[in-house]
Amino acid sequence: MTTLQFATCTRYRALDFIREVYPDAADTPASAGPLLDLVEQDIVRVQDPAMHGQVGIIPATNWDESYREAAIAAGAQLSAATQDAERTP
């Protein structure tokens, strides 16, 4: 069985997908920047939340296990940055 996934490897489109779920995400080193760097290098891709119901990060063409920790850290940083933004009045 084949699974079809809609995901992007372009920085701008990835940020659009992320902002559909996390509107306060920004292309900065303190927010989505590190994750978008990995997207731009085609190490990870960001799934289209309209197609998948959530924003997902999946391995891309240049992925290998040596990037796992960087990808996890970048995702955690984005999550923390957007949660902080939600708490700020």
Rosetta constraint file for C-alpha pairs under 8 A:
AtomPair CA 5 CA 47 HARMONIC 7.23 0.50
AtomPair CA 6 CA 47 HARMONIC 5.65 0.50
AtomPair CA 6 CA 48 HARMONIC 5.72 0.50
AtomPair CA 6 CA 51 HARMONIC 6.86 0.50
AtomPair CA 6 CA 52 HARMONIC 7.91 0.50
AtomPair CA 7 CA 45 HARMONIC 5.75 0.50
AtomPair CA 7 CA 46 HARMONIC 5.15 0.50
AtomPair CA 7 CA 47 HARMONIC 3.90 0.50
AtomPair CA 7 CA 48 HARMONIC 5.54 0.50
AtomPair CA 8 CA 13 HARMONIC 6.60 0.50
AtomPair CA 8 CA 14 HARMONIC 6.03 0.50
AtomPair CA 8 CA 39 HARMONIC 7.96 0.50
AtomPair CA 8 CA 45 HARMONIC 5.34 0.50
AtomPair CA 8 CA 46 HARMONIC 5.52 0.50
AtomPair CA 8 CA 47 HARMONIC 6.49 0.50
AtomPair CA 8 CA 48 HARMONIC 7.60 0.50
AtomPair CA 9 CA 13 HARMONIC 7.83 0.50
AtomPair CA 9 CA 14 HARMONIC 6.98 0.50
AtomPair CA 9 CA 39 HARMONIC 5.32 0.50
AtomPair CA 9 CA 40 HARMONIC 6.19 0.50
AtomPair CA 9 CA 42 HARMONIC 5.71 0.50
AtomPair CA 9 CA 44 HARMONIC 7.27 0.50
AtomPair CA 9 CA 45 HARMONIC 5.13 0.50
AtomPair CA 9 CA 46 HARMONIC 7.08 0.50
AtomPair CA 9 CA 60 HARMONIC 7.84 0.50
AtomPair CA 10 CA 14 HARMONIC 6.01 0.50
AtomPair CA 10 CA 39 HARMONIC 6.52 0.50
AtomPair CA 10 CA 40 HARMONIC 5.87 0.50
AtomPair CA 11 CA 15 HARMONIC 6.28 0.50
AtomPair CA 11 CA 36 HARMONIC 5.58 0.50
AtomPair CA 11 CA 37 HARMONIC 7.55 0.50
AtomPair CA 11 CA 39 HARMONIC 6.14 0.50
AtomPair CA 11 CA 40 HARMONIC 5.50 0.50
AtomPair CA 12 CA 16 HARMONIC 6.42 0.50
AtomPair CA 13 CA 17 HARMONIC 6.27 0.50
AtomPair CA 14 CA 18 HARMONIC 6.17 0.50
AtomPair CA 14 CA 36 HARMONIC 7.14 0.50
AtomPair CA 14 CA 39 HARMONIC 7.50 0.50
AtomPair CA 14 CA 45 HARMONIC 7.53 0.50
AtomPair CA 14 CA 46 HARMONIC 5.56 0.50
AtomPair CA 14 CA 47 HARMONIC 7.88 0.50
AtomPair CA 15 CA 19 HARMONIC 6.02 0.50
AtomPair CA 15 CA 25 HARMONIC 7.64 0.50
AtomPair CA 15 CA 26 HARMONIC 7.60 0.50
AtomPair CA 15 CA 27 HARMONIC 7.35 0.50
AtomPair CA 15 CA 32 HARMONIC 7.63 0.50
AtomPair CA 15 CA 36 HARMONIC 7.37 0.50
AtomPair CA 16 CA 20 HARMONIC 6.42 0.50
AtomPair CA 17 CA 21 HARMONIC 7.31 0.50
AtomPair CA 17 CA 46 HARMONIC 7.11 0.50
AtomPair CA 17 CA 47 HARMONIC 7.21 0.50
AtomPair CA 17 CA 48 HARMONIC 5.72 0.50
AtomPair CA 17 CA 49 HARMONIC 6.42 0.50
AtomPair CA 17 CA 55 HARMONIC 6.83 0.50
AtomPair CA 18 CA 22 HARMONIC 5.79 0.50
AtomPair CA 18 CA 23 HARMONIC 7.52 0.50
AtomPair CA 18 CA 25 HARMONIC 7.03 0.50
AtomPair CA 18 CA 46 HARMONIC 7.67 0.50
AtomPair CA 18 CA 55 HARMONIC 6.29 0.50
AtomPair CA 19 CA 23 HARMONIC 4.25 0.50
AtomPair CA 19 CA 24 HARMONIC 6.77 0.50
AtomPair CA 19 CA 25 HARMONIC 5.89 0.50
AtomPair CA 20 CA 49 HARMONIC 7.27 0.50
AtomPair CA 21 CA 49 HARMONIC 7.58 0.50
AtomPair CA 21 CA 54 HARMONIC 7.32 0.50
AtomPair CA 21 CA 55 HARMONIC 6.80 0.50
AtomPair CA 22 CA 82 HARMONIC 6.37 0.50
AtomPair CA 24 CA 82 HARMONIC 5.94 0.50
AtomPair CA 24 CA 85 HARMONIC 6.54 0.50
AtomPair CA 24 CA 86 HARMONIC 7.91 0.50
AtomPair CA 25 CA 31 HARMONIC 6.12 0.50
AtomPair CA 25 CA 32 HARMONIC 6.08 0.50
AtomPair CA 25 CA 78 HARMONIC 7.20 0.50
AtomPair CA 25 CA 81 HARMONIC 7.46 0.50
AtomPair CA 25 CA 82 HARMONIC 5.98 0.50
AtomPair CA 26 CA 31 HARMONIC 5.68 0.50
AtomPair CA 26 CA 32 HARMONIC 5.65 0.50
AtomPair CA 26 CA 33 HARMONIC 7.21 0.50
AtomPair CA 27 CA 31 HARMONIC 6.48 0.50
AtomPair CA 27 CA 32 HARMONIC 5.22 0.50
AtomPair CA 27 CA 33 HARMONIC 4.63 0.50
AtomPair CA 27 CA 36 HARMONIC 7.38 0.50
AtomPair CA 28 CA 32 HARMONIC 6.08 0.50
AtomPair CA 28 CA 33 HARMONIC 4.64 0.50
AtomPair CA 28 CA 34 HARMONIC 7.92 0.50
AtomPair CA 29 CA 33 HARMONIC 4.74 0.50
AtomPair CA 29 CA 34 HARMONIC 6.12 0.50
AtomPair CA 30 CA 77 HARMONIC 7.25 0.50
AtomPair CA 30 CA 78 HARMONIC 7.72 0.50
AtomPair CA 30 CA 81 HARMONIC 6.88 0.50
AtomPair CA 31 CA 77 HARMONIC 6.33 0.50
AtomPair CA 31 CA 78 HARMONIC 4.90 0.50
AtomPair CA 31 CA 81 HARMONIC 5.36 0.50
AtomPair CA 31 CA 82 HARMONIC 7.36 0.50
AtomPair CA 32 CA 36 HARMONIC 6.05 0.50
AtomPair CA 32 CA 74 HARMONIC 7.37 0.50
AtomPair CA 32 CA 75 HARMONIC 7.94 0.50
AtomPair CA 32 CA 77 HARMONIC 7.49 0.50
AtomPair CA 32 CA 78 HARMONIC 5.15 0.50
AtomPair CA 33 CA 37 HARMONIC 6.11 0.50
AtomPair CA 34 CA 38 HARMONIC 6.62 0.50
AtomPair CA 34 CA 74 HARMONIC 5.48 0.50
AtomPair CA 35 CA 39 HARMONIC 6.39 0.50
AtomPair CA 35 CA 71 HARMONIC 6.76 0.50
AtomPair CA 35 CA 74 HARMONIC 4.96 0.50
AtomPair CA 35 CA 75 HARMONIC 6.44 0.50
AtomPair CA 35 CA 78 HARMONIC 7.68 0.50
AtomPair CA 36 CA 40 HARMONIC 6.04 0.50
AtomPair CA 37 CA 41 HARMONIC 6.36 0.50
AtomPair CA 38 CA 42 HARMONIC 6.31 0.50
AtomPair CA 38 CA 43 HARMONIC 5.27 0.50
AtomPair CA 38 CA 44 HARMONIC 5.84 0.50
AtomPair CA 38 CA 71 HARMONIC 7.41 0.50
AtomPair CA 39 CA 43 HARMONIC 5.83 0.50
AtomPair CA 39 CA 44 HARMONIC 5.04 0.50
AtomPair CA 39 CA 45 HARMONIC 5.45 0.50
AtomPair CA 39 CA 46 HARMONIC 7.42 0.50
AtomPair CA 41 CA 62 HARMONIC 7.42 0.50
AtomPair CA 42 CA 60 HARMONIC 5.56 0.50
AtomPair CA 42 CA 61 HARMONIC 5.92 0.50
AtomPair CA 42 CA 62 HARMONIC 5.61 0.50
AtomPair CA 42 CA 63 HARMONIC 7.45 0.50
AtomPair CA 43 CA 59 HARMONIC 6.22 0.50
AtomPair CA 43 CA 60 HARMONIC 4.94 0.50
AtomPair CA 43 CA 61 HARMONIC 6.26 0.50
AtomPair CA 43 CA 62 HARMONIC 4.70 0.50
AtomPair CA 43 CA 63 HARMONIC 4.55 0.50
AtomPair CA 43 CA 64 HARMONIC 7.87 0.50
AtomPair CA 43 CA 67 HARMONIC 7.63 0.50
AtomPair CA 44 CA 57 HARMONIC 6.42 0.50
AtomPair CA 44 CA 58 HARMONIC 5.49 0.50
AtomPair CA 44 CA 59 HARMONIC 4.51 0.50
AtomPair CA 44 CA 60 HARMONIC 4.56 0.50
AtomPair CA 44 CA 61 HARMONIC 7.76 0.50
AtomPair CA 44 CA 62 HARMONIC 7.80 0.50
AtomPair CA 44 CA 63 HARMONIC 6.64 0.50
AtomPair CA 44 CA 71 HARMONIC 7.71 0.50
AtomPair CA 45 CA 57 HARMONIC 5.70 0.50
AtomPair CA 45 CA 58 HARMONIC 5.35 0.50
AtomPair CA 45 CA 59 HARMONIC 6.27 0.50
AtomPair CA 45 CA 60 HARMONIC 5.70 0.50
AtomPair CA 46 CA 55 HARMONIC 6.73 0.50
AtomPair CA 46 CA 56 HARMONIC 5.69 0.50
AtomPair CA 46 CA 57 HARMONIC 4.79 0.50
AtomPair CA 46 CA 58 HARMONIC 6.50 0.50
AtomPair CA 47 CA 51 HARMONIC 7.94 0.50
AtomPair CA 47 CA 52 HARMONIC 7.09 0.50
AtomPair CA 47 CA 54 HARMONIC 7.86 0.50
AtomPair CA 47 CA 55 HARMONIC 5.57 0.50
AtomPair CA 47 CA 56 HARMONIC 4.95 0.50
AtomPair CA 47 CA 57 HARMONIC 6.23 0.50
AtomPair CA 47 CA 58 HARMONIC 7.32 0.50
AtomPair CA 48 CA 52 HARMONIC 6.26 0.50
AtomPair CA 48 CA 54 HARMONIC 7.57 0.50
AtomPair CA 48 CA 55 HARMONIC 6.26 0.50
AtomPair CA 48 CA 56 HARMONIC 7.63 0.50
AtomPair CA 49 CA 53 HARMONIC 4.92 0.50
AtomPair CA 49 CA 54 HARMONIC 4.46 0.50
AtomPair CA 49 CA 55 HARMONIC 4.71 0.50
AtomPair CA 49 CA 56 HARMONIC 7.43 0.50
AtomPair CA 50 CA 54 HARMONIC 7.42 0.50
AtomPair CA 52 CA 56 HARMONIC 7.91 0.50
AtomPair CA 59 CA 63 HARMONIC 5.57 0.50
AtomPair CA 63 CA 67 HARMONIC 6.77 0.50
AtomPair CA 64 CA 68 HARMONIC 7.56 0.50
AtomPair CA 67 CA 71 HARMONIC 6.09 0.50
AtomPair CA 68 CA 72 HARMONIC 6.18 0.50
AtomPair CA 69 CA 73 HARMONIC 6.03 0.50
AtomPair CA 70 CA 74 HARMONIC 6.02 0.50
AtomPair CA 71 CA 75 HARMONIC 6.15 0.50
AtomPair CA 72 CA 76 HARMONIC 6.12 0.50
AtomPair CA 73 CA 77 HARMONIC 6.05 0.50
AtomPair CA 74 CA 78 HARMONIC 6.26 0.50
AtomPair CA 75 CA 79 HARMONIC 6.19 0.50
AtomPair CA 76 CA 80 HARMONIC 6.09 0.50
AtomPair CA 77 CA 81 HARMONIC 6.04 0.50
AtomPair CA 78 CA 82 HARMONIC 6.14 0.50
AtomPair CA 79 CA 83 HARMONIC 6.12 0.50
AtomPair CA 80 CA 84 HARMONIC 6.07 0.50
AtomPair CA 81 CA 85 HARMONIC 6.26 0.50
AtomPair CA 82 CA 86 HARMONIC 6.28 0.50
AtomPair CA 83 CA 87 HARMONIC 6.44 0.50
AtomPair CA 84 CA 88 HARMONIC 6.37 0.50
